[in-house]
C-alpha cells in the first residue's frame, strides 16, 4: 500500500477494503460522529461498500487518507483533503477514534495534509468546516493556521468556515543601480 504522507509519528495512505472494520467501528461511537452529519454504518459490509465506491483518488488525485501509527501500525482514524463538498473548495477533514483524542494526531496529520495540498497539489486555498459546538476541531483548524472566514449552516446546525491561502512566493530579483 502506497504511503502518501509521513510525519514524525504517523503514516497516511489511501483507504482500502481491509479498512472496513475500522471504518465501521470509528463511526459507531456517537461522540466521534456527533458533529459530522454522518450516521454509523449499519454493518461492516456497508463500510466495505463505501470504501469500494470511494472515488476521490481517481476523480481528484487526492482524498481522505487512513492514518496509521508508526509505533504499532494501528489504524487510528483518517485525515485528508476533499474536493467539492462546498462548490469547488478543497476541505481539510479528520476523524479519529476517541481513545486517541488529545494526543496531537489530528493536528500532526492535518498540518501534513495542508503542506501536501499547497506543495504537491498546487492548491491556493483550503477550507475547514466545523459545527460551532465542535471546539476540538475548531482548535485543530486554528493550530494548523486556518483563520475564521464566515458563519454558515451545516446539516441544519450553526457552523463556521475557516480558511488558509497559499502565500505567493516572491521570485523577483531586484538589482540595485550604482
KAFENMO-V771222 format. One line per field, one symbol per residue. phi: phi as a letter, one per 30 degrees, with the letter a starting at -180 (. if undefined). burial: b if it has 9 or more other C-alpha atoms within 8 Angstrom, else e. A space follows every 10 residues. Layout:
phi=???
burial=???
//
This chain:
phi=.dddbbcecb ccbddbddde dddededdde ddcecciccd ddadddddde ddcdcedddc iaadbdcbdd ebhcdclbal cbcjdchcdc ccbaabeedc dicidddddd ddddeddddc chdcabcbca dedddedddd eddcjdbeca dabbhicdbb ccbbbddddd cdccccdc
burial=eebebbbeeb bbbbbeeebb bebbebbbbe ebbebeeeeb beebebbbee beeeebbeee ebbbbbbbbb eeeebbbbbb bbbbbeeebb bbbbbbbeeb beeebbbbbb bbbbbbbbee eebebbbbbb beebeeebeb bbebebbeee eebbeeebbb bbbbeeeeee eeeeeeee
//
